[in-house]
Amino acid sequence: MKKAKFYKTNQDGSAQCLLCNHNCVIQNKQTGICLNRINNGGNLYTLGYGVISAQNIDPIEKKPFFHFMPGSLAFSIGSLGCNFKCDNCQNYAISQVKSIEKILDNFSNINPERIVEEAIGNDCQSIAYTYNEPTINVEYYLDVMRLAQANGLKNLWVSNGYMSNECLKEIFPYLDAINIDLKSFDNNFYNNICSARLEPVLDNLKKIKQEQIHLEITTLIIPGLSDNIETLSQIADFIASELDGDTPWHLSKFSPDISWKLKNFPPTGEDIIYQAYEIAKDAGVKYVYVGNIPGDQKENTYCPRCNELAIRRLGYHVERLDQNGHCIQCDRSLDIVE
Ligand code: SF4
């Protein structure tokens, strides 16, 4: 166990965690919602320091990042627990464990040096903190991020965007890119499906953009839950007006087979995804992508000015047709970080 950052001790011996917007008040010997932080005598400790539940060498497109170092490899790591309880979770085996404390003995402790060595040794240009919510393991990940940065690697988070302002400020100097799940524009969805709130996510998206961290957004379109076209249209308007139209938006198809609690739901009809794609383009979102529809041409990057094909994607194969991040036809920037 390692002492946690971001908390205060209350007079009654409880500890208030300030790491994410749940702000859990945690009694002695109890854990917060994410199960990763435990109160021990008024002090808060993280259970997950050094705990890696999964690691893979992934194409960066799989995270997904389409405008950040396209065609590169990301050394992807995940831990245990989550501060959300999404019914649709695809990684529930590691994110929705019943107790982190009870299964800790199943994992050996991996130091940050080894993560960085493995990333470099496997020709990865970045480390992706993914699979479960990286926020809840921030003490460990900050140590990895510092070392990664010192060794020329980029740091990428795949996140639900629910971290506190204090957490954001601490990770910003080391964070190169982040993909945030904007699951819906309906607070009821966040309440009922994720046990969370929409507003902190929207606030954090704006802060990340202001900080000029590379940002991409993903929305999983779930039939009957997050496929309302007006709500999707509100997300498109939010991206175009409150963030920036150059923020890539990934519209993903839902698959019941791999979801935690929605196994009886149908897969998303492709019509609704294509409809949302067109609405987003009309709203001024320049880079819209469909996800989980293999071989679809709407996974490609087209020039927002002249519509020339710039990056062709087939699965995770990437064919660059641009010239140094610019359109070969009209020379417009394609807003790519190399
Ligand atoms: S990080 Fe965990 S313990 Fe802390 S406020 Fe969020 S859910 Fe609660």
Residues whose N, C-alpha, C, O or C-beta is under 5 A from the ligand:
A	BS01	SF4	C17 L19 C20 H22 N23 C24 G32 I33 C34 R37 N83 I136
